[in-house]
Amino acid sequence: MADGVQSGDNGQGNNQHGSLMQAVKVAQAAPLQHAPNGIRYAAYGQNNMAPGELERMVQAVPTAIAGALSRKAYYFIPLAMSAAPSTPEREHRGSGEETMIATAYASELIDQAICHRNVPLGSDDGVFISTRLLNDRFALAFEFFINVGHAFVEAVGVPEAFNKLVWDQALKDVRGETSQDAWESRGQSLIQARIGTADPKLHIDEKSKSDYLESAFSDAVAIYQLSLSVDFNYSELREREYPLLAPQPLAERLRLAAKLFPPNPGYEFSIRYRRRA
């Protein structure tokens, strides 16, 4: 593949299932590329990604967002896993266990693989994303953009204009949310309590409110970037565990994201309520 280093023995041995390498070794072997927007990334191993596909996805991150991610390095590898047995607590986010990378797809490793692992790499934070676990363009792009959204919040925080819009929507009890985390923290932040026989009073849990606004912003920024990279239907965002945010409130969030972080040249943001036949 043209986007990175093909899996070979790399001093680690090689077989029909590929080899396992320490994530830090992969980082040493895979030279980082710099996208025009400033994102640093590399592809390694048998990623099953078409030439140009990765570059197009990475460059979809608006420059105004990418500028806050100077310490992030994204590695697109076949499968990432912990050296220790996988548990629900270890999924997605990096933990203390060593991260291992499969340089090629292996069906027997799927149950151990996780969507991504964060690995300290000196002064950088390496994010290793499993391309073969997220085996379609929509899922892979969404995983990458969710990571970008969370990283932006960690570095910069949530813009006040977005906080105001989303909290106003929550107070109006708009239907649904953009993720399970946002749905749960929204419910925890708004508590109805009766004081004696008086009318219900609204109590706000400030910690849950902060968690909610951060989750809602990360989700909205990810969906916005996804719209720049992939053509998809609103219904594809739906998950079973929570009701998806209604189309109009979601559109308001995405339009604000586009205003705050304009698309890079060559990318276009648009919302179409009906597809042409």
N, C-alpha and C positions, 0 to 999 in steps of 0.2 A: 504494500500500500504506500502511496506517495506521501502520506501525512506523517509518517513516523518511522520508527525502527521496527522491522519485522522481528518476530520472535525467533531467536536462534538459540544456540546453547548459552551464550553470554556468560560462559564460565560456570553455569549452573546445571548443565545437563539438559537434554531435550528428548522428548518422546512424542508419540502421536497425540497425547493430551496436552502438550506444551509443558512448561516448567513453572515452578513457583519461585518467585524472587522476593526479597525484601523490598518494600516500597522505597526505601532510601536508595537502594541499588538501582531501581528503575529510574528514579529521579536523576541519578548520576549518568545513566546510559541514554536517557531520552533528552536531546537538546531542546530547550525551550524556544518557542517561536513567539514573536511579538505581533499581535494583530494591530492593524492601523488604529483601533480605538484604545490600545494600550494593554489589553488583556494578554497575559502570558500563559501559554498552553503548550502541551506536547501530546502526541499520540504514540502509543507503544503497544506492540504485539498485534495479534490478529483481531482487529476491532470490528471488522465487517462494516466499515464505513466507506462510502464512495468518495473518490477524490473531489475535493472542493466542498463537500457537505459540512465537514467540521469547521472550515474557515468561515463559511457562510453563517453558521450558527453562532460562533464566537463573536464575530463582528456585529451581530445583531444587538449586542449590549451597547446601549447609548454611551457615548463618550463621557457624558456627565455622570454616569454611574461608574463606568470603568475607572475613572480617575481616583475613586476611593478604594480601589482594590489593588493597590501597588504591592502589597505584601502577599497576595494570593497567587498561586501557580496551579493551574488546572491540568491534570493528567487524565487522558482518556485511554483507559486500559480495558482488557477483556473482562476480568473479574477481580474484585478486591474483597479481602476477607481478613478476619482477625486470626492470628496464630492460635488463639484459644478457641474453644467451641463457641459457636454463636448462641446468644441469648437475646430476648427482646430488648433488654436494657442496653445491649451493645449495638443494636442496629442503627444504621445511618450515621450517627455522630461518632467521631473518633474517640477511643478510650485508651486506657493505659497499655493494652496489649499491642504487641507488634503487628503491623499490617503487612500482609503478604499479597502478592499480585500473581495471578495466573496469566501467563503470557499468551495463552490460547484458550479457546472455549473447551470446557470439560464438563460433561453432564453430571459427573459424580461430585463436582464442586459447587453446583448451583445452590444446594441447600445451605452451604456455608457462606456463600457470597452475600454481600450487602450492597445497597445502591451506591453508597460512597463512604470513604473514610478520610478523615482529616489527619494529616501527619505533619508534625513539626519538621522543618527542613532548614536548620540554622535560623536565620532571621525571617524566613518565609513560612507560610502556612500552605502545605501542599494538599490539594483536594483531589483524591483519586476516585474517578467516576467509572462505574462498571458498565461499559457499553453493551456487553453481551447479556447482562441481566435485564437491562432496559432495551429490549430488542426491537424497538421501533422508533422512528424519528420523533414522534410526539412525546413519548415517555422520556427519551434521552434528553431532548431539549428542555422539557419541563423540569427534570431533575437538575440540570445545569443552571437554569434560570432561578429556581428556588434557592439554590446555593448562593447565587449572585445576590439575590434579594436579601437573604439573611446576612451576608457579609457586608452589604451596604449599611444595613441597620446597625450592625456592630461597630462599624467605622464612623458613621455620620449621625445615625438616629433617624427619626421619622420627621419629614417636613411638617411644619405646623398646619399648612393648608390642608394636607391630607388628614391629619388628626381631626381637624374641625369637621371636614366632610363626613368621615366615617363615624365619628361620635354622634353627629346630628342624625345620621341614618339609624344608628343603634337606638337612640332615644325615640325615634319615630317607629321603632319596632319593624323595620323592613324585613321582608322574608328572607331567611337563609343566610349563608355565609360562604366564604371562599375556601375554607379548609376545616378539618375536624378541630385543629388547635384553635383557630379563630372562633369557631362556633362555641366551643366549651368555655373559653376565656370570656367571650362576650356574655354568656349566661351567668358566669360567676361575678362579673363586674357590675351587673345590674340586679339588685336584690330588692324585692318588694317586702316590706315589713309593716305590720299594723301596730300602731302605738295606741294602746287602750282600745277605745271604740271609735277612734278617729279614722279618717280616710287613709288608705294606704300611702305610705311615704316611701320615696325612692332612696335607697342607700347605695352608694357607689364604693366598691372595693377598688382602691386606687392601684394596688399591685396587679390585680386581674385586668383592670382597664389598660394599664401600660402594656401588659402581655398581649391583650387583644389588639391594640393599635399597632404594635410591632408585627404581629402575625398577619393582620389584615393588609398592612402595607407590603410586607414581603410577598404575600400571595398576589396582590394586585400588580406589583412590579414584575413578578414572574409571568403572570398571564399577559401583561402588556408586551413583554419581550417575546413571549411565545407567539403572539399575534404578528410580530415583525418577522419571525423566522418560519412559521408553519401556518398554513391555511387550515383552520379547524372550526368545528361547530360548537356553539355554546353547550350543547348537550354532552360533548366529550369531556367537559370539566366536571361532570356530575360524579359523585361517589355515593355509596349507599348509606354511610354512617351519619350523614347530616344533610339537611336540605340546602341545595345550591342557592346562592344569592340570586335574587330576581334580576332579570336582564337589565332593567333600567338603572337600578342602583349600581350594578356592576359596570355598566357603561359609563356612569359618572366617575367612578374611580379610575377607570382606564383612560378616560379623556384627561383627567387631572394628571395622571402619570405621564401621558404624552406631552402635556404642557410643561411639566417640570423637567422632563428628560426627553427632548425632541429626538426623533429617529436619526440615525446616521445617514449620510448620503447613500442612496441605493436601496433604502428601506422605506416602507410606507405603512402608516397606521390608518386603519379604517375599520368601522363597525357597520356591518350589513345585517339588517334585521330580517331580511328574506333573501334567500339565494335565488338567482335566476335559474329557470329550468334549463 
